[in-house]
């Protein structure tokens, strides 16, 4: 047996699936896989692991008395029968040729230790290899000659034995093993030992190891993130173990230590209050700092130098004072250079001292971009029925926007915005509030959300292509502040429960206020007036084309590109006599669509505030994967899906809650020909989808009846 691949496994079935698949697809076959289960609690684990017995030369062991990655790896070493050992973490995966490349290089040059390139990603294999554009956070960590190995594995947590093909004889001769006392950074001392003692170390540029970041710090924290507060203490423990071994390596590790202390440690010292922290966390770092050579500290920035000196020389109290001073200076500088930060600070130190106003209600729709959606309908209902009892504030970026009732208008992130969100008792929104917003206990946040989800959200997404890797942590802390969440149907309730990890008891399952207008007694009149206002010929039928955004096509955060796949010119030629198109891009889209020369046929309604009103004037709704069809279905009018990039959108970018191929109430159209054909034969399609439409209506439109707003206001505002 050439290679023993040792995989410690604690949790994360979706992670280990990718890991084992990547092993089973290796071009090099002469290896065994040893999985060491470290108290795995997931129920399906055994079944899943056993299913790989056909594809891999696999042995599975359990850690009984012991636990932790060191013990798991040690058991693996003990059981290994290969000539080489190779450590692979269960949440990472390999390229197809990784083992082959490593073994080739090692055999050719008789290396004792051969290592390759570590690449980092947030994505599973299918996305990592399937997407053209990788998240910019992806990066290559290592690709340097061996002497720089330690220095170039940028993050200290990557000073690891993963992705190293090591001769087993080296371990056996010296009875080497991982230090089981070190729960974190356990491989640093062993690695240090190898780098010092091993004579021939080879680097193989073609061998890739894909290290996968954990974007779900709530349910699947990675080992290095699990107890971040503990980090300095554990680091210094591991560092000490190295220090005893080799002074040269200690120098390199000291550099890492200094960088770490100069950055993250400050905040931790400042925030800490408990004296226990002082003993267990400050003192070991202080002690270790004293062993760091001054030359290492000299190349730091001024403030960091001060902190490190203080860490070396001062008492805990003096060090804390110095740190507070530095941080206060930084804060003042930030306030003077960043307006939003200044307002936040004013809000924290001044507005929060003012009393809360129980009659103030703040409304917001789509980040202040629109006067629309459920907040609009809740507002109008309150205004009409209880207008004399409340003061209303709208977060609206365009202050010229006409809003009935003359509410106070504040642009998002203006000083007024901070003032009102701090003092008002109620905040009614349809999107997530900023991460830094901390609700007062007596405040009430009514989250109406903005659609029945087709696309997976939050914790239900294995990865998020476009959002920050901390998205799940953010969404978790934000949703803790929602006093209640509106759901349009039982399906949404289930989805919200799992995607936000949100208690079902706090979900109001009552239909969407934004859909009340679709049941309004005067909806025909509203539609006729709107058609007139927009200049749409009364004799033409209308197709609303309302696609969503693409996670991988963007300029900046919240500013997305849009490539129009619909051939409007052809459409005009083929169906222009009978129809006009209402073109409506998603509110994230920054691209303006040019419809010059087609003004009689294409009506650009991207800027029209409320899409619900547009539904009323639409004979057909065509979307791709936007949630608009769930709402439009209330009208029981035909729905078409122009899903030209279905596979990529579903399998790589997002993932869906329902099977779009069988459960939606209209056909999936892949080409412009199919679109034109469907429109020309719309009566036939209606007939064909009648049954499916009825089922869909019963499932998703079951609570919408024109009175959702009233029910919500009664519940939330105790009316
Ligand atoms: N919307 C719109 N015009 C579009 C697309 C969407 O006005 N062309 C509005 C609709 O009210 C829609 C909402 O924005 O219901 C959400 O849009 P989606 O396309 O579904 O996408 P997203 O904003 O990612 O929300 O639970 C819903 C999900 O969160 C999806």
Boltz pocket constraint, residues with backbone or C-beta under 6 A from the ligand:
constraints:
  - pocket:
      binder: B
      contacts: [[A, 373], [A, 449], [A, 450], [A, 451], [A, 452], [A, 453], [A, 454], [A, 455], [A, 457], [A, 545], [A, 546], [A, 547], [A, 548], [A, 549], [A, 584], [A, 585], [A, 586], [A, 587], [A, 609], [A, 611], [A, 625], [A, 626], [A, 627], [A, 628]]
      max_distance: 6.0
